[in-house]
Amino acid sequence: MTRALALLVVFGGLVLVSACSDRAPIEGQYPGECVDGIDNDEDDSVDCDDSDCVRAPDCASPEEDDDDDDTGADDDDTADDDDTAADDDDTADDDDTADD
């Protein structure tokens, strides 16, 4: 009887520990979760509205995601963008020749 009681206590303790150590699910943990229309981590925030998806490429706004040289609003907002007057493709004061 003592052995059965000891096993019951050990088993109950293991169940209790495993129930308390579950990690909360994270939205965006797997590709596509931030655009699947499901609240994967059950925190009442879906996809790009979930704080876990803030850095997901699918949720980045064009201003945050644009790393090319085609607009003035991207992260390298300088006079050398491809569509501004001081770049090296459209003005006489650029770094090559006046007839470009």
C-alpha positions in Angstrom: 0.0 0.0 0.0 2.8 2.4 0.8 4.4 1.8 -2.6 1.1 2.4 -4.4 0.6 5.7 -2.4 4.1 6.8 -3.2 3.6 6.1 -7.0 0.3 8.0 -6.8 2.0 11.0 -5.2 4.9 10.9 -7.7 2.5 10.6 -10.7 0.2 13.4 -9.4 3.3 15.6 -8.9 4.4 14.9 -12.5 1.0 15.7 -13.8 0.9 19.0 -11.8 4.4 20.0 -13.0 3.7 19.3 -16.6 0.4 21.2 -16.5 2.1 24.2 -15.1 5.0 24.3 -17.4 3.2 24.5 -20.8 4.4 27.4 -22.8 1.8 29.7 -24.2 1.4 29.5 -28.0 2.8 32.3 -30.0 1.1 33.8 -33.1 3.6 33.8 -36.0 5.7 31.0 -34.7 5.3 29.2 -38.0 5.2 30.7 -41.5 1.8 31.9 -42.6 0.3 32.2 -39.1 0.2 36.0 -39.3 -2.0 35.9 -42.4 -4.2 32.8 -41.8 -7.2 34.6 -40.3 -6.9 32.5 -37.1 -6.1 33.6 -33.5 -3.4 30.9 -33.2 -2.4 31.9 -29.7 -5.9 32.6 -28.5 -5.2 36.0 -27.1 -8.1 37.7 -28.9 -5.8 39.3 -31.5 -5.8 37.9 -35.0 -2.9 38.0 -37.4 -1.3 41.4 -38.0 -3.3 42.9 -35.1 -1.4 40.4 -32.7 1.6 41.9 -31.0 3.5 38.7 -31.8 3.2 39.4 -35.6 4.6 43.0 -35.5 7.9 42.0 -37.1 6.4 39.4 -39.5 7.2 40.4 -43.1 3.5 39.8 -44.0 2.5 42.5 -41.5 5.1 45.1 -42.4 3.7 48.3 -43.9 5.2 49.4 -47.2 7.1 52.2 -45.5 8.7 49.8 -43.1 9.3 47.1 -45.6 10.6 49.2 -48.5 14.4 48.9 -48.6 14.9 49.8 -52.2 15.8 53.2 -53.7 12.6 54.1 -55.4 10.8 56.3 -52.9 11.6 59.1 -50.5 9.8 57.4 -47.6 12.0 54.3 -47.3 14.7 53.8 -44.8 17.5 55.3 -46.9 15.6 58.6 -47.5 18.4 60.5 -49.2 19.0 62.6 -52.2 20.5 59.7 -54.1 17.2 57.8 -54.5 16.5 56.7 -58.1 13.6 59.1 -58.6 15.0 62.3 -57.1 16.8 65.2 -58.8 20.2 64.6 -57.2 20.6 60.9 -58.1 23.1 59.8 -60.7 20.6 59.0 -63.4 18.7 62.2 -64.3 20.6 65.5 -63.7 23.7 67.3 -64.9 25.2 67.6 -61.4 25.5 63.9 -60.8 28.7 61.9 -60.7 29.1 60.9 -64.3 28.2 63.2 -67.3 25.7 65.9 -68.2 24.2 63.9 -71.0 23.0 60.9 -69.0 
